[in-house]
Amino acid sequence: DNLATCYIQTGQVEKGLQLKRISYDDAVNVLGPTSERTLSIAASLGGSLAQHQSKEGKIFLREKLPIIRSTLGDDHHISILAGGHLIRAIIQDGSDYGHPHDETLEDIEQRTTNEAELIEATHRKTQLIQDTHEAVKLLRLFLPISERVFGKDHPFHKQHMLMIGAMVRFRMEEMGTPWPAS
């Protein structure tokens, strides 16, 4: 995992991600899918994917986070880390839908009668809203846990979780969407 991180930090992202995938697969085969070490490697891989290939990271972490949480509990640092990585992947993957203000559905309706394009634009907007609400729900779960477990002045909580919270709020503001009710 350390060698893979070095590759990623030196710009050899694909090589680093490939090594992280191999490390994860080896851990699953040798230690089992729910060992603490395997789950730690999964969180690390998920974090790297969230940063460099957000769509794949989102898919991977959506699958692994429930396993991590049920095995280690919500208060475990690996659960908190994986939850933060998933929030980041969801928000960063939202950029694939285009900037929320690039072209509104009304703009598309005015310039085209192409029903397929209208349906696709509606789907992208709906998916962006659903994903953002998922990120808010996860943030509401993990932010207080992070503060309680690490303390509000701990570098991890301040630099990681609060930054992710700011990303979510920024996405909500961009979309002109109110913060969802609890």
Backbone as JSON Lines, residues from 0, in Angstrom:
{"i":0,"aa":"D","n":[0.83,-1.2,0.0],"ca":[0.0,0.0,0.0],"c":[0.87,1.26,0.0]}
{"i":1,"aa":"N","n":[1.99,1.22,0.72],"ca":[2.87,2.38,0.77],"c":[3.52,2.66,-0.58]}
{"i":2,"aa":"L","n":[3.96,1.6,-1.26],"ca":[4.56,1.77,-2.59],"c":[3.52,2.33,-3.56]}
{"i":3,"aa":"A","n":[2.31,1.84,-3.47],"ca":[1.23,2.33,-4.33],"c":[0.99,3.82,-4.09]}
{"i":4,"aa":"T","n":[0.98,4.22,-2.84],"ca":[0.79,5.63,-2.49],"c":[1.92,6.48,-3.06]}
{"i":5,"aa":"C","n":[3.15,5.97,-3.0],"ca":[4.29,6.7,-3.58],"c":[4.11,6.89,-5.08]}
{"i":6,"aa":"Y","n":[3.67,5.84,-5.78],"ca":[3.41,5.99,-7.21],"c":[2.37,7.07,-7.48]}
{"i":7,"aa":"I","n":[1.31,7.05,-6.72],"ca":[0.24,8.03,-6.9],"c":[0.77,9.44,-6.64]}
{"i":8,"aa":"Q","n":[1.53,9.6,-5.57],"ca":[2.04,10.93,-5.21],"c":[3.07,11.45,-6.2]}
{"i":9,"aa":"T","n":[3.68,10.56,-6.98],"ca":[4.66,11.0,-7.98],"c":[4.04,11.08,-9.38]}
{"i":10,"aa":"G","n":[2.71,11.03,-9.43],"ca":[2.03,11.22,-10.7],"c":[1.76,9.96,-11.49]}
{"i":11,"aa":"Q","n":[2.17,8.83,-10.99],"ca":[1.92,7.56,-11.68],"c":[0.65,6.93,-11.1]}
{"i":12,"aa":"V","n":[-0.45,7.63,-11.31],"ca":[-1.72,7.29,-10.67],"c":[-2.2,5.9,-11.06]}
{"i":13,"aa":"E","n":[-2.21,5.58,-12.34],"ca":[-2.72,4.28,-12.78],"c":[-1.92,3.13,-12.18]}
{"i":14,"aa":"K","n":[-0.61,3.27,-12.17],"ca":[0.25,2.23,-11.59],"c":[-0.03,2.09,-10.1]}
{"i":15,"aa":"G","n":[-0.17,3.2,-9.4],"ca":[-0.47,3.17,-7.98],"c":[-1.83,2.55,-7.68]}
{"i":16,"aa":"L","n":[-2.84,2.93,-8.46],"ca":[-4.17,2.35,-8.26],"c":[-4.17,0.85,-8.54]}
{"i":17,"aa":"Q","n":[-3.43,0.44,-9.56],"ca":[-3.35,-0.99,-9.87],"c":[-2.72,-1.76,-8.7]}
{"i":18,"aa":"L","n":[-1.66,-1.2,-8.12],"ca":[-1.03,-1.86,-6.96],"c":[-1.98,-1.91,-5.77]}
{"i":19,"aa":"K","n":[-2.75,-0.85,-5.56],"ca":[-3.73,-0.85,-4.47],"c":[-4.82,-1.9,-4.71]}
{"i":20,"aa":"R","n":[-5.24,-2.05,-5.95],"ca":[-6.25,-3.08,-6.27],"c":[-5.7,-4.48,-6.0]}
{"i":21,"aa":"I","n":[-4.44,-4.71,-6.4],"ca":[-3.79,-6.0,-6.16],"c":[-3.66,-6.25,-4.66]}
{"i":22,"aa":"S","n":[-3.23,-5.25,-3.93],"ca":[-3.09,-5.36,-2.47],"c":[-4.43,-5.71,-1.83]}
{"i":23,"aa":"Y","n":[-5.5,-5.07,-2.29],"ca":[-6.83,-5.36,-1.74],"c":[-7.24,-6.8,-2.07]}
{"i":24,"aa":"D","n":[-7.09,-7.19,-3.33],"ca":[-7.45,-8.56,-3.73],"c":[-6.65,-9.6,-2.94]}
{"i":25,"aa":"D","n":[-5.36,-9.35,-2.75],"ca":[-4.52,-10.27,-1.97],"c":[-5.01,-10.35,-0.52]}
{"i":26,"aa":"A","n":[-5.35,-9.21,0.06],"ca":[-5.84,-9.2,1.45],"c":[-7.14,-9.98,1.57]}
{"i":27,"aa":"V","n":[-8.03,-9.81,0.62],"ca":[-9.3,-10.56,0.65],"c":[-9.0,-12.06,0.61]}
{"i":28,"aa":"N","n":[-8.1,-12.47,-0.28],"ca":[-7.79,-13.9,-0.44],"c":[-7.05,-14.49,0.75]}
{"i":29,"aa":"V","n":[-6.15,-13.71,1.36],"ca":[-5.33,-14.24,2.45],"c":[-5.98,-14.03,3.82]}
{"i":30,"aa":"L","n":[-6.5,-12.83,4.06],"ca":[-7.02,-12.48,5.39],"c":[-8.53,-12.61,5.5]}
{"i":31,"aa":"G","n":[-9.22,-12.65,4.36],"ca":[-10.67,-12.69,4.35],"c":[-11.24,-11.3,4.12]}
{"i":32,"aa":"P","n":[-12.46,-11.23,3.62],"ca":[-13.04,-9.94,3.23],"c":[-13.4,-9.02,4.39]}
{"i":33,"aa":"T","n":[-13.47,-9.56,5.61],"ca":[-13.89,-8.71,6.73],"c":[-12.83,-8.55,7.81]}
{"i":34,"aa":"S","n":[-11.57,-8.92,7.5],"ca":[-10.53,-8.66,8.5],"c":[-10.29,-7.15,8.58]}
{"i":35,"aa":"E","n":[-9.85,-6.68,9.74],"ca":[-9.63,-5.25,9.91],"c":[-8.6,-4.74,8.9]}
{"i":36,"aa":"R","n":[-7.55,-5.51,8.66],"ca":[-6.52,-5.08,7.71],"c":[-7.1,-4.99,6.3]}
{"i":37,"aa":"T","n":[-7.9,-5.97,5.89],"ca":[-8.53,-5.93,4.56],"c":[-9.43,-4.7,4.44]}
{"i":38,"aa":"L","n":[-10.19,-4.41,5.48],"ca":[-11.09,-3.26,5.43],"c":[-10.31,-1.95,5.42]}
{"i":39,"aa":"S","n":[-9.17,-1.92,6.09],"ca":[-8.31,-0.74,6.05],"c":[-7.76,-0.52,4.64]}
{"i":40,"aa":"I","n":[-7.36,-1.6,3.99],"ca":[-6.87,-1.5,2.62],"c":[-8.0,-1.08,1.68]}
{"i":41,"aa":"A","n":[-9.21,-1.58,1.94],"ca":[-10.37,-1.18,1.12],"c":[-10.63,0.32,1.27]}
{"i":42,"aa":"A","n":[-10.54,0.83,2.49],"ca":[-10.75,2.27,2.71],"c":[-9.67,3.08,2.01]}
{"i":43,"aa":"S","n":[-8.44,2.6,2.06],"ca":[-7.34,3.29,1.38],"c":[-7.54,3.3,-0.14]}
{"i":44,"aa":"L","n":[-7.88,2.15,-0.69],"ca":[-8.16,2.06,-2.12],"c":[-9.33,2.97,-2.47]}
{"i":45,"aa":"G","n":[-10.38,2.92,-1.67],"ca":[-11.55,3.77,-1.92],"c":[-11.2,5.25,-1.89]}
{"i":46,"aa":"G","n":[-10.33,5.64,-0.96],"ca":[-9.9,7.04,-0.89],"c":[-9.12,7.47,-2.12]}
{"i":47,"aa":"S","n":[-8.24,6.61,-2.59],"ca":[-7.47,6.92,-3.8],"c":[-8.38,6.98,-5.02]}
{"i":48,"aa":"L","n":[-9.32,6.05,-5.1],"ca":[-10.28,6.08,-6.21],"c":[-11.16,7.33,-6.13]}
{"i":49,"aa":"A","n":[-11.59,7.69,-4.93],"ca":[-12.42,8.89,-4.76],"c":[-11.7,10.12,-5.28]}
{"i":50,"aa":"Q","n":[-10.4,10.16,-5.05],"ca":[-9.61,11.32,-5.45],"c":[-9.3,11.34,-6.94]}
{"i":51,"aa":"H","n":[-9.06,10.16,-7.53],"ca":[-8.57,10.12,-8.91],"c":[-9.56,9.57,-9.92]}
{"i":52,"aa":"Q","n":[-10.47,8.73,-9.49],"ca":[-11.49,8.15,-10.37],"c":[-12.79,8.07,-9.6]}
{"i":53,"aa":"S","n":[-13.41,9.23,-9.44],"ca":[-14.52,9.35,-8.49],"c":[-15.69,8.42,-8.78]}
{"i":54,"aa":"K","n":[-16.0,8.18,-10.04],"ca":[-17.12,7.29,-10.34],"c":[-16.84,5.87,-9.83]}
{"i":55,"aa":"E","n":[-15.64,5.35,-10.11],"ca":[-15.28,4.02,-9.61],"c":[-15.2,4.02,-8.09]}
{"i":56,"aa":"G","n":[-14.66,5.09,-7.51],"ca":[-14.58,5.2,-6.06],"c":[-15.95,5.18,-5.42]}
{"i":57,"aa":"K","n":[-16.89,5.88,-6.03],"ca":[-18.26,5.92,-5.51],"c":[-18.88,4.52,-5.53]}
{"i":58,"aa":"I","n":[-18.71,3.82,-6.62],"ca":[-19.27,2.46,-6.73],"c":[-18.61,1.53,-5.71]}
{"i":59,"aa":"F","n":[-17.28,1.57,-5.64],"ca":[-16.53,0.69,-4.72],"c":[-16.92,0.98,-3.27]}
{"i":60,"aa":"L","n":[-16.92,2.24,-2.89],"ca":[-17.2,2.59,-1.49],"c":[-18.66,2.37,-1.1]}
{"i":61,"aa":"R","n":[-19.57,2.53,-2.05],"ca":[-20.98,2.22,-1.74],"c":[-21.13,0.74,-1.4]}
{"i":62,"aa":"E","n":[-20.31,-0.09,-2.02],"ca":[-20.35,-1.53,-1.74],"c":[-19.64,-1.85,-0.43]}
{"i":63,"aa":"K","n":[-18.5,-1.22,-0.18],"ca":[-17.66,-1.59,0.97],"c":[-18.06,-0.91,2.27]}
{"i":64,"aa":"L","n":[-18.58,0.3,2.24],"ca":[-18.89,1.02,3.48],"c":[-19.85,0.24,4.38]}
{"i":65,"aa":"P","n":[-20.93,-0.34,3.88],"ca":[-21.81,-1.11,4.78],"c":[-21.09,-2.28,5.45]}
{"i":66,"aa":"I","n":[-20.17,-2.91,4.73],"ca":[-19.4,-4.03,5.31],"c":[-18.47,-3.5,6.39]}
{"i":67,"aa":"I","n":[-17.79,-2.4,6.1],"ca":[-16.87,-1.8,7.08],"c":[-17.64,-1.4,8.34]}
{"i":68,"aa":"R","n":[-18.77,-0.73,8.14],"ca":[-19.55,-0.26,9.29],"c":[-20.09,-1.42,10.12]}
{"i":69,"aa":"S","n":[-20.61,-2.46,9.45],"ca":[-21.2,-3.57,10.21],"c":[-20.12,-4.42,10.89]}
{"i":70,"aa":"T","n":[-18.93,-4.46,10.33],"ca":[-17.85,-5.24,10.92],"c":[-17.14,-4.49,12.05]}
{"i":71,"aa":"L","n":[-16.83,-3.22,11.82],"ca":[-16.01,-2.47,12.77],"c":[-16.81,-1.5,13.63]}
{"i":72,"aa":"G","n":[-18.0,-1.14,13.2],"ca":[-18.81,-0.17,13.92],"c":[-18.57,1.25,13.4]}
{"i":73,"aa":"D","n":[-19.54,2.11,13.59],"ca":[-19.46,3.49,13.09],"c":[-18.37,4.31,13.77]}
{"i":74,"aa":"D","n":[-18.01,3.97,15.01],"ca":[-17.02,4.75,15.74],"c":[-15.57,4.39,15.38]}
{"i":75,"aa":"H","n":[-15.38,3.36,14.6],"ca":[-14.02,2.95,14.23],"c":[-13.45,3.94,13.22]}
{"i":76,"aa":"H","n":[-12.17,4.26,13.37],"ca":[-11.55,5.26,12.49],"c":[-11.61,4.86,11.01]}
{"i":77,"aa":"I","n":[-11.59,3.56,10.73],"ca":[-11.68,3.12,9.32],"c":[-13.08,3.4,8.77]}
{"i":78,"aa":"S","n":[-14.11,3.23,9.57],"ca":[-15.48,3.54,9.13],"c":[-15.62,5.03,8.85]}
{"i":79,"aa":"I","n":[-15.08,5.85,9.75],"ca":[-15.16,7.31,9.57],"c":[-14.41,7.73,8.31]}
{"i":80,"aa":"L","n":[-13.22,7.18,8.12],"ca":[-12.42,7.5,6.95],"c":[-13.13,7.07,5.66]}
{"i":81,"aa":"A","n":[-13.64,5.84,5.63],"ca":[-14.33,5.35,4.44],"c":[-15.59,6.17,4.15]}
{"i":82,"aa":"G","n":[-16.31,6.55,5.21],"ca":[-17.48,7.41,5.02],"c":[-17.11,8.74,4.41]}
{"i":83,"aa":"G","n":[-16.03,9.34,4.9],"ca":[-15.55,10.6,4.32],"c":[-15.12,10.45,2.87]}
{"i":84,"aa":"H","n":[-14.46,9.33,2.58],"ca":[-14.05,9.09,1.19],"c":[-15.27,8.94,0.27]}
{"i":85,"aa":"L","n":[-16.3,8.26,0.75],"ca":[-17.5,8.11,-0.08],"c":[-18.17,9.45,-0.32]}
{"i":86,"aa":"I","n":[-18.25,10.29,0.7],"ca":[-18.83,11.62,0.52],"c":[-18.04,12.38,-0.55]}
{"i":87,"aa":"R","n":[-16.71,12.34,-0.45],"ca":[-15.86,13.02,-1.43],"c":[-16.1,12.46,-2.84]}
{"i":88,"aa":"A","n":[-16.17,11.14,-2.96],"ca":[-16.39,10.53,-4.28],"c":[-17.72,10.96,-4.87]}
{"i":89,"aa":"I","n":[-18.75,11.01,-4.04],"ca":[-20.08,11.42,-4.52],"c":[-20.04,12.85,-5.02]}
{"i":90,"aa":"I","n":[-19.45,13.75,-4.25],"ca":[-19.41,15.16,-4.63],"c":[-18.54,15.36,-5.86]}
{"i":91,"aa":"Q","n":[-17.37,14.73,-5.89],"ca":[-16.48,14.9,-7.04],"c":[-17.05,14.26,-8.29]}
{"i":92,"aa":"D","n":[-17.75,13.15,-8.14],"ca":[-18.36,12.51,-9.3],"c":[-19.47,13.37,-9.87]}
{"i":93,"aa":"G","n":[-20.06,14.23,-9.05],"ca":[-21.1,15.13,-9.53],"c":[-20.63,16.03,-10.66]}
{"i":94,"aa":"S","n":[-19.32,16.24,-10.74],"ca":[-18.81,17.07,-11.83],"c":[-19.03,16.41,-13.18]}
{"i":95,"aa":"D","n":[-19.22,15.09,-13.19],"ca":[-19.5,14.39,-14.45],"c":[-20.87,14.77,-15.02]}
{"i":96,"aa":"Y","n":[-21.74,15.29,-14.17],"ca":[-23.06,15.7,-14.63],"c":[-23.03,17.1,-15.24]}
{"i":97,"aa":"G","n":[-21.89,17.75,-15.16],"ca":[-21.79,19.12,-15.63],"c":[-22.08,20.07,-14.49]}
{"i":98,"aa":"H","n":[-21.63,21.29,-14.64],"ca":[-21.88,22.31,-13.62],"c":[-23.38,22.58,-13.57]}
{"i":99,"aa":"P","n":[-23.96,22.62,-12.38],"ca":[-25.41,22.79,-12.26],"c":[-25.96,24.03,-12.96]}
{"i":100,"aa":"H","n":[-25.12,25.06,-13.14],"ca":[-25.61,26.28,-13.78],"c":[-25.22,26.38,-15.25]}
{"i":101,"aa":"D","n":[-24.56,25.35,-15.8],"ca":[-24.13,25.41,-17.19],"c":[-25.31,25.65,-18.12]}
{"i":102,"aa":"E","n":[-26.3,24.81,-17.99],"ca":[-27.48,24.93,-18.84],"c":[-28.65,24.33,-18.06]}
{"i":103,"aa":"T","n":[-29.66,25.11,-17.83],"ca":[-30.81,24.62,-17.08],"c":[-31.7,23.78,-17.98]}
{"i":104,"aa":"L","n":[-32.6,23.06,-17.36],"ca":[-33.58,22.29,-18.14],"c":[-34.41,23.22,-19.01]}
{"i":105,"aa":"E","n":[-34.71,24.39,-18.48],"ca":[-35.48,25.37,-19.25],"c":[-34.7,25.82,-20.49]}
{"i":106,"aa":"D","n":[-33.38,26.03,-20.33],"ca":[-32.53,26.4,-21.48],"c":[-32.59,25.32,-22.55]}
{"i":107,"aa":"I","n":[-32.48,24.07,-22.11],"ca":[-32.5,22.96,-23.07],"c":[-33.86,22.89,-23.76]}
{"i":108,"aa":"E","n":[-34.94,23.07,-22.99],"ca":[-36.28,23.03,-23.57],"c":[-36.46,24.12,-24.62]}
{"i":109,"aa":"Q","n":[-35.85,25.28,-24.4],"ca":[-36.0,26.39,-25.35],"c":[-35.19,26.17,-26.63]}
{"i":110,"aa":"R","n":[-34.07,25.48,-26.55],"ca":[-33.22,25.36,-27.73],"c":[-33.41,24.06,-28.51]}
{"i":111,"aa":"T","n":[-34.14,23.09,-27.94],"ca":[-34.29,21.83,-28.66],"c":[-35.67,21.23,-28.43]}
{"i":112,"aa":"T","n":[-36.06,20.42,-29.37],"ca":[-37.27,19.62,-29.2],"c":[-36.89,18.14,-29.12]}
{"i":113,"aa":"N","n":[-35.6,17.88,-29.04],"ca":[-35.1,16.51,-28.97],"c":[-35.46,15.91,-27.61]}
{"i":114,"aa":"E","n":[-36.41,14.99,-27.65],"ca":[-36.91,14.41,-26.41],"c":[-35.84,13.62,-25.67]}
{"i":115,"aa":"A","n":[-34.98,12.93,-26.41],"ca":[-33.92,12.14,-25.77],"c":[-32.96,13.05,-25.01]}
{"i":116,"aa":"E","n":[-32.63,14.2,-25.57],"ca":[-31.75,15.14,-24.89],"c":[-32.41,15.7,-23.64]}
{"i":117,"aa":"L","n":[-33.69,15.98,-23.7],"ca":[-34.41,16.47,-22.53],"c":[-34.47,15.42,-21.42]}
{"i":118,"aa":"I","n":[-34.72,14.19,-21.8],"ca":[-34.77,13.1,-20.82],"c":[-33.4,12.92,-20.17]}
{"i":119,"aa":"E","n":[-32.33,12.95,-20.97],"ca":[-30.98,12.79,-20.45],"c":[-30.63,13.94,-19.48]}
{"i":120,"aa":"A","n":[-30.98,15.16,-19.84],"ca":[-30.7,16.3,-18.98],"c":[-31.47,16.2,-17.67]}
{"i":121,"aa":"T","n":[-32.71,15.77,-17.75],"ca":[-33.52,15.57,-16.55],"c":[-32.93,14.49,-15.66]}
{"i":122,"aa":"H","n":[-32.48,13.4,-16.29],"ca":[-31.87,12.3,-15.54],"c":[-30.59,12.77,-14.84]}
{"i":123,"aa":"R","n":[-29.74,13.52,-15.55],"ca":[-28.49,14.02,-14.95],"c":[-28.78,14.9,-13.74]}
{"i":124,"aa":"K","n":[-29.72,15.8,-13.88],"ca":[-30.07,16.71,-12.78],"c":[-30.64,15.93,-11.59]}
{"i":125,"aa":"T","n":[-31.53,14.98,-11.86],"ca":[-32.12,14.17,-10.8],"c":[-31.06,13.36,-10.08]}
{"i":126,"aa":"Q","n":[-30.14,12.75,-10.84],"ca":[-29.07,11.95,-10.24],"c":[-28.15,12.81,-9.38]}
{"i":127,"aa":"L","n":[-27.85,14.0,-9.85],"ca":[-27.01,14.93,-9.09],"c":[-27.66,15.28,-7.76]}
{"i":128,"aa":"I","n":[-28.95,15.55,-7.79],"ca":[-29.68,15.89,-6.56],"c":[-29.71,14.69,-5.62]}
{"i":129,"aa":"Q","n":[-30.0,13.5,-6.14],"ca":[-30.05,12.3,-5.29],"c":[-28.68,12.02,-4.66]}
{"i":130,"aa":"D","n":[-27.63,12.12,-5.47],"ca":[-26.28,11.89,-4.95],"c":[-25.92,12.91,-3.88]}
{"i":131,"aa":"T","n":[-26.27,14.15,-4.11],"ca":[-25.94,15.19,-3.14],"c":[-26.7,14.96,-1.83]}
{"i":132,"aa":"H","n":[-27.93,14.53,-1.91],"ca":[-28.69,14.23,-0.7],"c":[-28.08,13.03,0.03]}
{"i":133,"aa":"E","n":[-27.57,12.06,-0.72],"ca":[-26.87,10.93,-0.09],"c":[-25.63,11.43,0.65]}
{"i":134,"aa":"A","n":[-24.89,12.34,0.03],"ca":[-23.7,12.9,0.67],"c":[-24.07,13.65,1.94]}
{"i":135,"aa":"V","n":[-25.16,14.4,1.92],"ca":[-25.62,15.11,3.11],"c":[-25.97,14.13,4.22]}
{"i":136,"aa":"K","n":[-26.67,13.07,3.87],"ca":[-27.06,12.06,4.86],"c":[-25.81,11.43,5.5]}
{"i":137,"aa":"L","n":[-24.82,11.09,4.68],"ca":[-23.58,10.51,5.21],"c":[-22.82,11.52,6.06]}
{"i":138,"aa":"L","n":[-22.81,12.77,5.63],"ca":[-22.13,13.81,6.39],"c":[-22.79,13.97,7.76]}
{"i":139,"aa":"R","n":[-24.11,13.96,7.79],"ca":[-24.83,14.08,9.06],"c":[-24.53,12.9,9.99]}
{"i":140,"aa":"L","n":[-24.24,11.75,9.41],"ca":[-23.89,10.59,10.22],"c":[-22.46,10.7,10.75]}
{"i":141,"aa":"F","n":[-21.51,10.96,9.84],"ca":[-20.1,10.83,10.2],"c":[-19.46,12.08,10.81]}
{"i":142,"aa":"L","n":[-19.97,13.26,10.53],"ca":[-19.37,14.46,11.1],"c":[-19.43,14.48,12.63]}
{"i":143,"aa":"P","n":[-20.6,14.22,13.25],"ca":[-20.62,14.19,14.71],"c":[-19.81,13.03,15.3]}
{"i":144,"aa":"I","n":[-19.78,11.9,14.6],"ca":[-18.98,10.77,15.09],"c":[-17.5,11.14,15.05]}
{"i":145,"aa":"S","n":[-17.07,11.76,13.96],"ca":[-15.68,12.18,13.84],"c":[-15.3,13.16,14.95]}
{"i":146,"aa":"E","n":[-16.18,14.11,15.22],"ca":[-15.9,15.08,16.27],"c":[-15.83,14.41,17.64]}
{"i":147,"aa":"R","n":[-16.72,13.46,17.88],"ca":[-16.75,12.76,19.17],"c":[-15.53,11.84,19.33]}
{"i":148,"aa":"V","n":[-15.19,11.1,18.26],"ca":[-14.1,10.13,18.34],"c":[-12.73,10.82,18.35]}
{"i":149,"aa":"F","n":[-12.54,11.77,17.45],"ca":[-11.23,12.41,17.31],"c":[-11.11,13.71,18.11]}
{"i":150,"aa":"G","n":[-12.23,14.37,18.34],"ca":[-12.2,15.68,18.97],"c":[-12.25,16.76,17.9]}
{"i":151,"aa":"K","n":[-12.91,17.86,18.22],"ca":[-13.12,18.89,17.19],"c":[-11.84,19.59,16.78]}
{"i":152,"aa":"D","n":[-10.78,19.5,17.57],"ca":[-9.51,20.14,17.22],"c":[-8.5,19.18,16.6]}
{"i":153,"aa":"H","n":[-8.86,17.91,16.48],"ca":[-7.94,16.92,15.89],"c":[-7.73,17.24,14.41]}
{"i":154,"aa":"P","n":[-6.49,17.14,13.93],"ca":[-6.21,17.48,12.52],"c":[-7.07,16.71,11.52]}
{"i":155,"aa":"F","n":[-7.32,15.42,11.79],"ca":[-8.15,14.65,10.86],"c":[-9.54,15.26,10.76]}
{"i":156,"aa":"H","n":[-10.13,15.54,11.89],"ca":[-11.49,16.09,11.88],"c":[-11.52,17.46,11.2]}
{"i":157,"aa":"K","n":[-10.58,18.31,11.54],"ca":[-10.56,19.67,10.99],"c":[-10.25,19.67,9.5]}
{"i":158,"aa":"Q","n":[-9.25,18.92,9.09],"ca":[-8.8,18.98,7.7],"c":[-9.61,18.09,6.77]}
{"i":159,"aa":"H","n":[-10.08,16.97,7.26],"ca":[-10.75,16.01,6.38],"c":[-12.27,16.18,6.41]}
{"i":160,"aa":"M","n":[-12.85,15.98,7.57],"ca":[-14.3,15.96,7.65],"c":[-14.91,17.35,7.44]}
{"i":161,"aa":"L","n":[-14.32,18.38,8.0],"ca":[-14.89,19.72,7.82],"c":[-14.74,20.19,6.38]}
{"i":162,"aa":"M","n":[-13.64,19.81,5.73],"ca":[-13.46,20.16,4.31],"c":[-14.51,19.46,3.45]}
{"i":163,"aa":"I","n":[-14.77,18.21,3.75],"ca":[-15.79,17.47,3.01],"c":[-17.16,18.1,3.23]}
{"i":164,"aa":"G","n":[-17.43,18.52,4.45],"ca":[-18.69,19.21,4.73],"c":[-18.82,20.48,3.92]}
{"i":165,"aa":"A","n":[-17.72,21.21,3.79],"ca":[-17.74,22.43,2.98],"c":[-18.0,22.1,1.51]}
{"i":166,"aa":"M","n":[-17.43,20.99,1.03],"ca":[-17.67,20.58,-0.36],"c":[-19.16,20.3,-0.59]}
{"i":167,"aa":"V","n":[-19.78,19.62,0.36],"ca":[-21.2,19.29,0.24],"c":[-22.04,20.57,0.24]}
{"i":168,"aa":"R","n":[-21.76,21.47,1.17],"ca":[-22.51,22.73,1.23],"c":[-22.33,23.54,-0.06]}
{"i":169,"aa":"F","n":[-21.12,23.56,-0.59],"ca":[-20.86,24.27,-1.83],"c":[-21.69,23.68,-2.97]}
{"i":170,"aa":"R","n":[-21.75,22.35,-3.06],"ca":[-22.55,21.69,-4.1],"c":[-24.01,22.07,-3.96]}
{"i":171,"aa":"M","n":[-24.5,22.09,-2.72],"ca":[-25.91,22.44,-2.49],"c":[-26.17,23.87,-2.95]}
{"i":172,"aa":"E","n":[-25.26,24.78,-2.62],"ca":[-25.42,26.18,-3.04],"c":[-25.36,26.31,-4.55]}
{"i":173,"aa":"E","n":[-24.45,25.59,-5.18],"ca":[-24.35,25.62,-6.64],"c":[-25.66,25.21,-7.29]}
{"i":174,"aa":"M","n":[-26.27,24.19,-6.71],"ca":[-27.5,23.66,-7.28],"c":[-28.7,24.52,-6.93]}
{"i":175,"aa":"G","n":[-28.54,25.44,-5.98],"ca":[-29.68,26.23,-5.53],"c":[-30.69,25.37,-4.8]}
{"i":176,"aa":"T","n":[-30.18,24.3,-4.18],"ca":[-31.03,23.35,-3.49],"c":[-30.95,23.58,-2.0]}
{"i":177,"aa":"P","n":[-32.07,23.65,-1.3],"ca":[-32.03,23.83,0.15],"c":[-31.44,22.59,0.83]}
{"i":178,"aa":"W","n":[-30.85,22.83,1.98],"ca":[-30.3,21.73,2.77],"c":[-31.46,20.81,3.14]}
{"i":179,"aa":"P","n":[-31.35,19.51,2.84],"ca":[-32.48,18.59,3.11],"c":[-32.81,18.49,4.58]}
{"i":180,"aa":"A","n":[-34.07,18.3,4.88],"ca":[-34.5,18.11,6.27],"c":[-33.94,16.82,6.8]}
{"i":181,"aa":"S","n":[-33.81,16.73,8.11],"ca":[-33.27,15.52,8.75],"c":[-34.11,14.3,8.45]}
